Amino acid sequence: MAFLCALPWLLLAALGAILASGHGLALTLVTTVPVIGAIFQYRRTGLLSGANSVTGLRIENQRLYVRLGCDAQIAVSPCDESRMGASFAILKLRRIGSISGTYPVVLVALTPWLSNTSPEAFRQLRVWLRLGPSSGATRVADQQPPNVQKTH
């Protein structure tokens, strides 16, 4: 999954290499920055080793929270740029009450061997994101769902 985080940078490096294919020194200069960006992104968010990398998601009291690498719990809301499918979710989560501080999250649940979340937790998150926190689809008479739903 870490490869997916570095993929945009790697594609940019490949495009730079194609465009500068006839120029030796220019190739080195054009591809160095995207390769450094790919390594940084791979280590920071792909390996979940950075202090601001998202290591978990949970839904509590009808709010979505992220758990960061530094063990902080922050309330977030999904941005309009987020995308969901049946077996993947690319989320851009923004800190509530802030115009900065976004957190990228890539969730994949293709097969039991190629996933970074449990299928049930992923399904619950998808339902919650699509129907919204005020939806009564998973609750009976405003009864709270299970306290913590871990997805990743």
NORBEL-V465076 format. One line per field, one symbol per residue. phi: phi as a letter, one per 20 degrees, with the letter a starting at -180 (. if undefined). burial: 1 if it has 24 or more other C-alpha atoms within 12 Angstrom, else 0. A space follows every 10 residues. Layout:
# NORBEL-V465076
phi: ???
burial: ???
This chain:
# NORBEL-V465076
phi: .ffffeggff fffffffffd fecgffffff efffffffff fgffdfeldf fdefdacbdb lmcecddefe medcfccfef ffcccfcbbd ddddffnbed ndcecddccf cfecbcbfgf ffffffffff enfefefdcd lmfffggcde da
burial: 1101110011 0010011000 0000000000 1001100111 1101111100 0111111110 0111111100 0011111100 0101001111 1111100000 0111111110 0000011110 1111110110 0010000000 0000100011 11
